[in-house]
């Protein structure tokens, strides 16, 4: 399980994460994934960079708790959560939620629930860097 939930500075590979999830079990009939990417705008503002900061121990514990809750609540075979910290630029990966279940519906439902809960509950903060000035972004599910 140590690799199933991570906070990291470096980028991650969607292909590698899905391959690791698929390798868990031949019972998997459906995998759903949400890949959050950095945009070069926010509202009317141009964004040159986004910086993510976290209370790492607390954020990691919350992500692990969310994973366990999703597995139990939706009957998942497994799930992976990866969130970047530090600076990201337009087009960069930020967050990955990948869920695996015997059927597609629980995988899709769990994936949707996990990203909404992560944004609402994990102590991860987002600061947008812009020519108009820097701004901390308030959470929004």
ABEGO torsion letter per residue (X at the ends): XAAABBBBABBBBAAAAAAAAAAABAABABBBBBBBBBBABBEABBBABBBBBBBAAAAAAAAAAAAAAAAAAAGBABBBBBBBBEBBBBGBBABBBBBBBABAAAAAAAAAAAAAAAAAABBBBBBBBBAAEBBBBBBBX
